[in-house]
Amino acid sequence: MATAQALQRASVRIFKHGMLDQNKAVIGDPVPQILRQWLQAWRPCFTASSWEHVLVLVMGGLLATGKRTVTSCLRVTGRADDANFATYHQILNRARWSSRAVARRLLGIVVERLVPDGPVAIGMDDTIERRWGVGSPHGVYTATRPAPVTAISSKPADCAGSASWCSPRRHGLGLIKALPVLTLLAPSERSNRQRGCRHKLLTDWARQGALQLSRWLPGRRIIFIGDSSFAVHELAHAIVRWAARISRLRLDANLFAQPAGRTARAMGRPAQKGRALPKLKPLLANPATRWTSILVSACYGHVSGKALETTSDIASWYRPDTPVLPVRWVLVRDPDGKRGPQAFFSTDITLGPADIIALYVRRWQIEVTFTETRAHLGVETQRQWTDEMP
């Protein structure tokens, strides 16, 4: 008798479990098989339960027409009445997954499919992801700093960040697109002081991100490209052993000639630098300066190319308390006079002036990507968004 009752209870449990599974299956639209195949490379980064919720959120993010909130993703996939809707929210603040592991797989896929050979150009840029909310393990902290020129608002915004973008060229089409591969949260000094944390400069975050990307791409030639925010001697020297660096250079930078060779009678330590070279700004008005004309394609929106004049040389960039850094500097002026003169440097002295300028103007695609992701993918419309400061 007891055995029969136990079998009956077990049958009831099995029946209820099956009904629950069926109810769970009919709630919401199923995830298309093609989406599962596209995202299969990221499957090892999540647990089995979290992976199914991630697929639903990705599908909802692609189908939603308004803000890409978790609620909107559930509503557009037919899961607005799902009893376990809180589990989808927990993917962003409680689930155990590593954004760094996801970034590593994303970088590997982008490089393997779009940059199979040749140098890998990675742009470094800082932008504002404006959101307000509590902290989470996946990088949502309250941090306020003035918005840079790349942001769409000039008011103080929360959650500053430094991003690295890989800019591959579409083979056969000649197009260059900036694809995000790694984002680093860089809280402001005030936020760190309020939370009792040691403040790290933006260049410190950039150094760690550059070294991390270099370790993820062993044996590949990497060129990091950044604007004036990353034109720091310490940053360039920290990554010169693993990758090249291209950035802006001040017109009054301290440049020196190569040190003279030592003789048998020389005493003391070897000289780190030679004689001081003239500043770059006086070269603009010097009639003896020899200029070379180049044509740069896709230069800040110029589809047909932009004609520029350059002069270049190799020098030693020196700052106190840091070793001398050999660089190739490039001074650029606009023959039409529409843009002011600019100077750039490259730690890879084998690159020519035209190559340095061509690589640097790829940063323009980062600004284009910022605009497109906000307009088409709903970036900055997460659940932490609010129209008013708390």
C-alpha positions in Angstrom: 0.0 0.0 0.0 2.8 2.4 0.9 4.6 1.5 -2.3 1.5 2.3 -4.4 1.0 5.7 -2.6 4.7 6.6 -3.2 4.3 5.8 -6.9 1.2 7.9 -7.0 2.9 10.8 -5.4 5.8 10.4 -7.8 3.5 10.4 -10.8 1.8 13.5 -9.6 5.2 15.3 -9.2 6.2 14.2 -12.7 2.9 15.3 -14.1 3.1 18.7 -12.4 6.7 19.1 -13.5 5.8 18.3 -17.1 2.9 20.8 -17.0 5.2 23.5 -15.6 7.7 22.8 -18.4 4.9 23.0 -21.0 3.6 26.3 -19.5 7.1 27.6 -19.5 7.6 26.6 -23.1 4.5 28.4 -24.3 5.2 31.7 -22.5 6.8 34.0 -25.0 8.2 33.5 -28.5 10.9 30.9 -28.8 14.5 32.0 -29.5 15.2 31.4 -33.2 17.8 28.7 -34.0 19.8 31.1 -36.1 20.3 33.4 -33.2 21.5 30.5 -31.0 24.0 29.7 -33.7 25.3 33.2 -34.0 25.8 33.5 -30.2 27.1 30.0 -29.7 30.7 31.3 -29.3 29.7 33.1 -26.0 27.9 30.0 -24.6 30.9 29.0 -22.3 30.8 32.4 -20.6 27.4 31.7 -19.0 25.8 29.0 -16.9 23.0 26.9 -18.5 20.2 28.8 -16.7 21.7 32.3 -17.4 22.3 31.5 -21.1 18.6 31.0 -21.9 17.8 34.3 -20.3 20.7 36.0 -22.1 19.3 34.7 -25.4 15.9 36.2 -24.6 17.4 39.6 -23.7 19.4 39.7 -26.9 16.4 38.8 -29.0 14.3 41.4 -27.2 17.1 44.0 -27.7 17.0 43.4 -31.4 13.3 43.5 -31.7 12.5 46.4 -29.3 11.7 49.7 -31.1 11.9 52.0 -28.1 14.2 51.9 -25.1 16.1 48.7 -24.6 15.0 48.1 -21.0 14.6 44.6 -19.6 10.9 45.2 -19.4 10.7 46.2 -23.1 12.7 43.1 -24.1 10.3 40.8 -22.2 7.2 42.6 -23.6 8.3 42.4 -27.2 9.1 38.7 -26.9 5.8 37.9 -25.3 7.0 37.4 -21.7 5.4 40.4 -20.1 3.3 38.1 -17.9 6.1 35.7 -17.1 6.2 34.9 -13.3 10.0 34.8 -13.1 10.6 38.2 -14.8 12.9 39.2 -12.0 15.4 36.6 -13.1 16.0 38.5 -16.3 16.8 41.6 -14.3 19.3 39.6 -12.2 21.3 38.8 -15.3 22.7 42.4 -15.2 23.3 42.7 -11.5 23.6 39.3 -9.8 24.3 36.5 -12.3 27.8 35.1 -12.3 29.4 36.0 -15.7 32.5 37.9 -16.6 32.3 40.8 -19.0 36.0 40.4 -19.6 35.6 36.9 -20.8 32.9 38.1 -23.2 35.2 40.8 -24.4 38.0 38.4 -25.1 35.8 36.1 -27.2 34.4 39.1 -29.1 37.9 40.4 -29.8 39.0 37.0 -31.1 36.0 36.7 -33.4 36.4 40.2 -34.8 40.1 39.7 -35.5 39.8 36.2 -36.9 37.0 37.1 -39.3 37.8 40.7 -40.3 41.6 41.1 -39.6 43.1 37.7 -40.4 46.5 39.2 -41.2 48.4 42.4 -41.0 48.4 44.9 -38.1 45.4 45.2 -35.8 44.4 48.9 -35.3 42.7 49.5 -32.0 41.3 52.9 -31.1 41.2 54.2 -27.6 38.5 56.8 -26.6 36.7 58.0 -23.6 33.0 58.7 -23.6 30.1 59.0 -21.1 27.5 56.3 -20.6 24.9 58.3 -18.9 23.0 56.3 -16.3 22.1 56.6 -12.7 21.8 53.6 -10.4 23.3 51.4 -7.8 26.5 49.5 -8.2 26.5 46.0 -9.8 29.2 43.4 -10.5 29.1 44.2 -14.2 30.0 47.9 -14.0 27.2 50.2 -13.0 28.5 52.7 -10.5 27.6 56.3 -9.7 30.3 58.6 -11.0 30.0 62.2 -12.2 32.3 64.2 -14.4 31.8 66.7 -17.2 30.7 65.1 -20.5 33.3 65.2 -23.3 32.6 66.5 -26.8 31.6 63.0 -27.9 28.6 62.9 -25.5 25.3 64.3 -26.6 24.8 66.4 -23.6 26.9 69.0 -21.8 25.5 68.5 -18.4 27.3 66.4 -15.7 26.7 62.8 -16.5 27.2 59.5 -14.6 29.5 56.6 -15.2 32.5 57.7 -17.3 34.2 55.0 -19.3 37.2 54.2 -21.5 36.5 52.1 -24.5 38.7 50.2 -27.0 37.5 49.9 -30.6 38.9 47.6 -33.3 38.7 49.2 -36.7 38.8 46.5 -39.4 38.5 47.1 -43.1 35.7 45.3 -44.9 37.6 43.3 -47.5 36.4 44.0 -51.1 34.4 47.1 -50.1 37.2 49.3 -48.7 35.0 50.3 -45.8 36.3 50.9 -42.2 34.1 50.4 -39.2 34.8 50.7 -35.5 33.6 47.7 -33.5 33.7 47.9 -29.7 35.7 45.1 -28.1 36.4 46.2 -24.5 34.9 48.8 -22.2 36.5 49.9 -18.9 34.7 51.7 -16.2 36.5 54.8 -15.1 34.7 56.4 -12.1 35.4 60.1 -11.3 37.6 61.3 -8.5 34.6 62.5 -6.6 32.9 59.1 -6.8 36.0 57.3 -5.7 36.4 59.6 -2.8 32.8 59.1 -1.7 33.2 55.3 -1.8 36.6 55.4 -0.1 38.5 54.0 -3.1 41.8 55.0 -4.6 41.4 57.1 -7.7 42.9 56.0 -11.0 43.5 58.3 -13.9 42.0 57.6 -17.3 45.4 56.9 -18.7 46.0 54.2 -16.0 42.8 52.5 -17.2 43.9 52.8 -20.8 47.3 51.3 -19.9 45.7 48.3 -18.3 43.3 47.8 -21.1 46.0 48.1 -23.7 48.2 45.5 -22.0 45.2 43.2 -21.6 44.4 43.4 -25.3 48.0 42.7 -26.1 48.0 39.6 -24.0 44.8 38.4 -25.8 46.5 38.8 -29.2 49.9 37.2 -28.9 52.1 37.3 -31.9 50.0 40.0 -33.7 51.2 43.5 -34.5 48.9 45.9 -32.6 48.7 49.7 -33.1 46.8 51.7 -30.5 45.4 55.0 -31.6 44.1 57.7 -29.3 43.3 61.4 -29.1 45.0 64.0 -27.0 43.5 62.6 -23.8 45.9 59.6 -24.2 48.9 61.5 -25.6 50.9 60.8 -22.4 54.5 59.9 -22.4 54.1 57.4 -19.5 51.3 55.6 -21.4 53.2 55.3 -24.6 56.3 54.1 -22.8 54.4 51.5 -20.8 53.0 49.7 -23.9 55.9 50.3 -26.4 57.3 46.8 -25.8 54.1 45.1 -26.9 52.4 47.4 -29.3 52.8 50.7 -31.3 51.2 53.9 -30.2 49.8 56.7 -32.4 48.4 59.9 -30.9 48.5 63.6 -31.1 51.6 65.6 -30.1 51.9 69.0 -28.6 53.4 71.6 -30.8 55.7 72.6 -27.9 56.7 69.0 -27.0 60.3 68.5 -25.8 62.0 66.7 -28.7 65.7 65.9 -28.7 68.2 64.5 -31.2 69.8 61.1 -30.8 72.7 61.0 -28.4 76.2 61.2 -29.8 78.2 58.0 -29.9 80.4 57.2 -27.0 84.2 57.3 -27.3 86.8 55.2 -25.5 87.5 58.1 -23.2 83.9 58.8 -22.3 83.2 58.5 -18.6 80.0 58.3 -16.6 76.6 57.1 -17.7 75.6 57.1 -21.4 73.7 60.1 -22.4 70.0 59.5 -22.9 69.3 62.3 -25.3 71.2 64.6 -27.6 70.8 68.3 -28.2 67.4 69.9 -28.0 65.5 70.2 -31.3 63.4 73.2 -32.3 59.8 73.2 -31.3 57.3 72.1 -34.0 55.3 75.3 -34.0 58.1 77.5 -35.5 58.5 75.1 -38.4 55.1 76.3 -39.7 56.5 79.7 -40.4 60.0 78.6 -41.4 60.4 79.0 -45.2 63.1 76.3 -45.1 60.7 73.6 -44.0 60.1 71.1 -46.7 56.5 70.0 -47.1 55.1 66.8 -48.8 51.6 66.6 -50.2 49.5 63.5 -49.3 45.9 62.5 -50.0 44.1 61.0 -47.0 40.9 59.1 -47.7 37.9 59.2 -45.3 39.4 62.1 -43.4 36.7 63.3 -41.0 33.9 62.8 -43.4 35.7 63.5 -46.7 34.7 60.6 -48.9 36.8 61.6 -51.9 39.9 62.3 -49.8 41.6 65.3 -48.2 44.8 66.9 -49.5 47.2 67.7 -46.7 50.9 68.8 -46.4 53.2 67.0 -44.0 56.7 67.2 -42.7 58.2 64.5 -40.5 61.4 63.3 -38.8 62.6 61.0 -36.1 63.4 62.4 -32.6 63.6 61.4 -29.0 60.6 62.3 -26.8 61.8 63.0 -23.3 60.0 63.8 -20.1 61.6 64.0 -16.6 61.6 60.7 -14.6 60.8 58.6 -17.6 63.1 56.9 -20.2 63.6 58.5 -23.6 61.1 57.3 -26.2 62.1 57.3 -29.9 59.2 58.5 -32.0 58.4 59.7 -35.5 56.7 63.0 -35.4 54.5 64.3 -38.2 53.5 67.9 -38.6 50.4 68.5 -40.7 48.8 71.6 -42.1 45.8 72.2 -44.3 46.5 73.9 -47.6 43.0 75.3 -47.6 43.4 76.8 -44.2 40.1 75.3 -42.9 41.7 73.3 -40.1 44.5 74.4 -37.8 48.0 72.7 -37.9 48.3 69.5 -35.9 51.1 67.2 -34.8 51.2 63.5 -34.3 53.7 60.9 -33.1 54.2 57.2 -33.6 56.3 54.9 -31.5 56.8 52.7 -34.6 59.4 54.8 -36.4 59.2 52.5 -39.5 55.8 53.9 -40.3 55.7 56.7 -42.9 53.9 60.0 -42.4 51.1 59.0 -44.8 50.5 55.7 -42.9 50.4 57.5 -39.5 47.8 60.0 -40.7 45.8 57.3 -42.4 45.7 55.2 -39.2 44.8 58.1 -37.0 41.9 59.3 -39.1 40.3 55.9 -38.5 39.2 57.3 -35.2 36.5 59.2 -37.0 34.7 55.9 -37.3 34.4 55.8 -33.5 32.3 58.9 -33.5 30.1 57.4 -36.2 29.7 54.2 -34.2 28.7 56.2 -31.1 25.9 57.9 -33.1 24.7 54.8 -34.8 24.6 52.7 -31.5 22.6 55.4 -29.8 20.2 55.8 -32.7 19.7 52.2 -33.8 20.7 50.0 -30.8 19.3 52.1 -28.0 22.6 52.5 -26.1 22.1 54.5 -22.8 18.5 53.3 -22.5 19.0 50.6 -19.8 16.9 50.3 -16.8 19.1 52.7 -14.8 18.1 55.6 -17.1 16.1 58.4 -15.6 15.2 61.9 -17.0 16.0 63.6 -13.7 19.0 63.5 -11.5 18.2 61.7 -8.2 
